[in-house]
Amino acid sequence: MLKVFSARACAFPLIDAAKEFEILNKVKVQIDVCNRGCVKQYSEVTSDEGAPKAGQPETFLQEISRGENYDLVIGSAEYLLDDGEYLGLVLPDMRKTIGYRRSVLIVPKGNPKKIKTLEDCAKSGVKIGISLIDCLKGLWEDVSGRAMLIEPVRKNITLHVNGCIHLVDAVAAGKVDVAFGWNTFNELSPDLEIVELEEKYRIFRGTSIAALKFIKDKELGKKFIAFLTSGAGLEHYRKHGWVIPSK
């Protein structure tokens, strides 16, 4: 059996691919998703229009460092696995990039503020939400910096949360007018819409898989990594919106 830890927003294609791998190889693949801020609302919100801060949540790396029974990990951004390598958690020779997600703006269903461009985010009165951790950390700056709009966009940030799931929830609930996210987020809620950024403002971050130092069967782990990063495995990610470059 393989035990895989995944960021929650990256789990959909992984689950589909794992089912196919199980059938082909007659082996169980158990997938665990983050159980920290993803399900604990109180630990997620760090600011919400004057509400008290709720403290720091457990990070992605802190959670996998506790899980000594995990064999593999799906990283929602490459820098997270860089940190994992530095901490000795991730095996660098068993790490591969699966695909990419494209930066977009996410808005409540119906787009009540009529956000169409990045420049709209810099207008007076627009409420912006951002995540402080994991795959979305610093994304607003990377995107806004390409348009030299960091200052006006920053002044409109009214909500800080820890993690993409609660950012999606905040947008869907209309707590903000817009947030910075990924093109695959339309799968996370029926109550939001995707607004594409101009190509010159787009950022791409990798979704990757790696073995952890706790891995019990390296050969089986390598087989799953190879499956996920080629052929049928990649098709599951493409189907869910990941950008898979041509070889």
Buried (B, 14 or more C-beta within 10 A) or exposed (E): EBBBBBBBBBBBBBBBBBEBBBEEBEBEBEBBBBEBBBEBEEBBBBBBEEEEEBEEBBBBBEBBBEBEEBBBBBBBBBBBBBBBEEEEBBBEEBBBBBBBBBBBBBBBEEBEBEBEBBBBBBBEEBBBBBBBBBBBBBBBBBBBBBBEBBEBBBEBBBBBBBBBBBBBBBBBEBBBBBBBBBBBBBEBBEBBBBBBBEEEBBBEBBBBBBBBEBBEBEEBBBBBBEBBBEEEBBBBBEEBBBBEEEE
